[in-house]
Structure formats: structure tokens, C-alpha cells
Amino acid sequence: MSEGVEIVGAGLAGCCLAWQLRARGVEVRLVGERRSGEASRVAAGLVNPVTGKNYQPSWRIAEFLPESVAFFEKIGRELGRQLWFPHPVVRLVAEKEWPKVAKKLELPEVARWVERVEENVDGWRAAVWLKGGGRVDARAFCEGTIGRWQIEDKRSKKGRVVRCGGMFDLVAGKLGEHRCAKGEILTVRIPGWDESRILIGGGGWLVPVGDGFFKAGATYEWDHLDGEPTGAGRTRVEEILRTLGVGDFHVVNHEAGVRPIVRRSMPLIGQWQGEVFFNGLGSKGSLYAPGVARRLAEWLVDGTTIDPELDLRAWMDP
């Protein structure tokens, strides 16, 4: 590929694509600006192997997780800072949920991620310890990438353009219907709290970020898609903290971002109406962005066929 690529958007999608293209010798320009509501600068970077009320393994996680870990470890070495932080994920299960969860744990596709189960945990019916989880420091990754390759404020007139605009492109209607959701997150200091694990339960999560600080969240709001924190959002996340057993905490930051979601929170890549897009990472960008970016880079550089499950055209023109 002789021409360069201009990437419009410098969140997780755009930054991962930049590294994947550079690895293939393609000249890259990142074009973007920091905007209120950008999810990548707010996200906790949580990677959870078994998600949702149905206790399902994340879509194709066995394929995408090793690639994500290897990618962020490699880029972390290049940037001189740790980006991937492995942690067991402890899912707390209430009494009414336990019959359903117990059956799910017997399924081979779920059992492969279970390290152990503790029953009759204080305040909960059980605690399911999952392996393979952790967090990505998404903000450090994006800022480090931007620092490596200065963002330009003008569009290049040469080369291909790839739009990685996240919620901003979706809300503008560039890819049809969307399911974007605003989420509010608190950064809290919790003296003496265990920093070795990620807790999930009560409709939320608690993720250690080092030195006694944690990110806690998150809310879901589908009507007011902006980057403004709200009193109601803070109250809800504080309720989650108390449900998880945290009584003594100090709020040091309150942020909001909008998750770029289409269909079943699965990413999309490819061309539509003359433009190339990478979007739809939802709340799982840390897991999927590196592998999806590689596939898009291969399509751009080598002309490979796009994975049908990721192909934008299949979404826009089913």
C-alpha cells in the first residue's frame, strides 16, 4: 500500500488502528480532538471473561483476548509504561440469581473461565472467581499514542481516510440506527481495600487502578448522550459501591462518557457510502479494539476479506 492512511478519531479504535498500520509500514496521521463524552478517556478498561445477566462468555473471547493482551503489553513496552493489568474478576451472586448461575457454571464454555467458586460469602450467595480478566489503561494508551504521533487539526488531502469517530459518528447518523449509552464513573479512594481483584455485582463494578484508587461504575442512560456528569449518576454509582460492601470511600473524580453501540455491542469495520469506518466497540473496546484493528489493517493493506461478523455492510444492508 503506497498511500498513507488518515485516521479521524483518536480513541481506542483509532489509536489501535494507527499502531496496526504502522506495524505494516503504512504512513499514518491521527486527526482528532478531545471532546466531551469520548468514552476511551473515561473508561475503566475492564476486561471481563463472562458477562451480563445471562452469564455468557464475551463474544469470541478465546480468540480476541490473547491478541489484546499481547498488543497492550507490546505497546506498553514501546511507550515505557504498563497498559495491561491482569486481575481475577470476582462476580458476586445474589441468592435469587444462584440457581441460574449454578447451571451456567456447568457449561464447558463458561467453566473454562472459572477459577473457583466460594459459597455463602458475606452478603452474597456466592462469589465466582474468573480467570483471564483485567483492565487496560485506555487513557494512558490513547494519550501515549497521541504523544508519539502528533494529532493534526486539518484533514490530509492524500491517502485513504478511516473514520473512527465512536459515538460522534453514530449520533450523527452515519451508520444508521445506534444504541449508544451514556455511562457515569467515579474514581474513588478506598483506604485498605483489596487492590488485587475486580469486583462485579449489584449492577456495577469496582476496578483497582493503583495506589488505593479505584474506578466504580457504571450507569446507563440512552436519552441524554453528552459528557456531563449528573447528581443522579453519582448517587447511583455510590449505591453500587455500598452494594459491593464499600462503606468508607472518598470521591476524587466524576466523569461521563458515551459508549458507541450498534447491534449487540459488536464492532463494525468496512466501507459504506464511500467511507471506511471502524466503530461499535461499545463497553468492550479494551478486549476487541486490537484484534479488530488488525483485521481492518489487513483489509486496507492486503485486500483480505472482512470477517462476515464484523463487516459493516452486513449491518447496513442485511
C-alpha positions, 0 to 999 in steps of 0.5 A: 500500500503506497498511500498513507492512511488518515485516521479521524478519531483518536480513541481506542479504535483509532489509536489501535488502528494507527499502531496496526498500520504502522506495524505494516509500514503504512504512513499514518496521521491521527486527526482528532480532538478531545471532546466531551463524552469520548468514552476511551478517556473515561473508561475503566478498561475492564476486561471481563471473561463472562458477562451480563445477566445471562452469564455468557462468555464475551463474544469470541473471547478465546480468540480476541483476548490473547491478541489484546493482551499481547498488543497492550503489553507490546505497546506498553513496552514501546511507550515505557509504561504498563497498559495491561493489568491482569486481575481475577474478576470476582462476580458476586451472586445474589441468592435469587440469581444462584440457581441460574448461575449454578447451571451456567457454571456447568457449561464447558464454555463458561467453566473454562473461565472459572477459577473457583467458586466460594459459597455463602460469602458475606452478603452474597450467595456466592462469589465466582472467581474468573480467570483471564480478566483485567483492565487496560489503561485506555487513557494512558494508551490513547494519550501515549499514542497521541504523544508519539504521533502528533494529532493534526487539526486539518484533514490530509488531502492524500491517502485513504481516510478511516473514520473512527469517530465512536459515538460522534459518528453514530449520533450523527447518523452515519451508520444508521440506527445506534444504541449508544449509552451514556455511562457515569464513573467515579474514581474513588479512594478506598483506604485498605481495600483489596487492590488485587481483584475486580469486583462485579455485582449489584449492577456495577463494578469496582476496578483497582487502578493503583495506589488505593484508587479505584474506578466504580461504575457504571450507569446507563442512560440512552436519552441524554448522550453528552459528557456531563456528569449528573447528581443522579449518576453519582448517587447511583454509582455510590449505591453500587459501591455500598452494594459491593460492601464499600462503606468508607470511600472518598470521591476524587473524580466524576466523569461521563462518557458515551459508549458507541453501540450498534447491534449487540455491542459488536464492532463494525469495520468496512466501507459504506457510502464511500467511507471506511469506518471502524466503530461499535466497540461499545463497553468492550473496546479494551478486549476487541479494539486490537484484534479488530484493528488488525483485521481492518489493517489487513483489509486496507493493506492486503485486500483480505476479506472482512470477517462476515461478523464484523463487516459493516455492510452486513449491518447496513444492508442485511 
